[in-house]
């Protein structure tokens, strides 16, 4: 049985295939001393409009360096869906003699096209591996399993890929039996860890006679990640497999900073997506998005599982005209200057208060002004925590149907909830509470839009989330002004240059 480590290739989904040079050096040095047979170091890709780092392209210079430093067999991957037959000369001829195996990631529905690619790759002198995705759905591809008879004499490895991380040991055993009946090609297994079954599924594959198994350092890999190579080696060591644990410890240490930064691994959304064979790319994007709570992600996945656009629909918002509005953000100034804000609002009792977040909603609950609560992400739960059923005296606003993350509304607000018809002033950040608040102001035909609680973030170095939110708000403020020709006036201090800042105290 051969061990294939694909940390740099699969782990690249977190780093955009950029890895610090010292990490790569430590990795290669450790792999040379560990009982690993193949290192899958990245992709060979055609030029792309999106950013891909060093190991997203695996340039010749990089492979030359690795070949010089590495004593193990080197593997690169081609993505079948973006690779044409005519691309192979450019992608592969320059790396002949530097790379031992080319694995092709294939969708079962494109098996025939992949077979044509494989034959040409073989002609160029490489070992050829098929990484056949979506293992949990193979039975849904009519005729696919019978096509495996065509693999003999064409590929050197047929790898079964649990793309969704949801197969069970029983599934592994059953599919191994089917595959073995149809081909004599060596069989591999590549498991993802959504259901924490990476180890048991891999051990089951080994039990079934797997010729190759994949794993990664610290389980680094797309979405929930892969089987931890250190865990697999520790288990195999029990059976006499030689492992230098000092070396293993050193390479784990080298990757630890990356783990601290990206925190891959399973969680409830990944578990649900794995159990139901739902797309991992989307889940990975959602999990890394600051706006989306686990609850909202779970809701979105549940909608996908049930094949529905959204889990709820509400009447369209029909706004009453308002000359002026007050948009209430989540900054500390809402708390610090609450008395002044309340005095200002009380002077204009017809002025709606539009809450971007319910963080400080309870502070202003005693005001008679009309109140509107924008519900995106976790705001329904925040509203329930901050404003009781007894104290609720407002209206909830939702983004237009269908909502990407599904819909959640406090039970007590069901009859007072409305969805916006559309977003007219921007094509960006459509699921932002700020977007909803500004669109509500448009619907109310407000000529004066006052804002509090958009303080901005001080300091020369902002966190990633602070930078994201700053850019989001800046983009939305500017889009609103361009579309409506209405100045946005902040009545509390703000670092946003897009806002005209005036003191609330001058109006009291």
Secondary structure, 3 states (H helix, E strand, C coil): CEEEECHHHHCHHHHCCCCCHHHHHHHHHHHHHCCCCEEEEEECCCCCCCCCCHHHHCCHHHHHHHHHHCCCEEEEEEEHHHCCHHHHHHHHHHHECCECEEEEEECHHHHHHHHHHHHHHHHCCCEEEEEECCHHHHHHCCCCHHHHHHCCCCCCEEEEEECCCCCCHHHHHHHHHHHHHHCCCCEEEEEECCCCCHHHHHHHHHHCCCCEEEEEHHHCCCCCCECEHHHHHHHHHHCCCCCCHHHHHHHHHHHHHHHHHHCCCCCHHHHHHHHCCCCHHHHHHHHHCCCCCHHHHHHHHHHHHCCCCCCCCCCECCCCCCCEEEEECCCCHHHHCHHHHHHHHHHCCCCEEEECCCCCHHHHCCCCCCEEEECCCCHHHHHHHHCCCCCCCCEEEECCCCCCCCCCCCHHHHHHEEECCCCCCCCCCCCCHHHHHHHHHHHCCCCEEEEECCCCCCCCCCCHHHHHHHHHHHHHHHHHHHHHCCCEEECCCCCCCCCEECCHHHHC
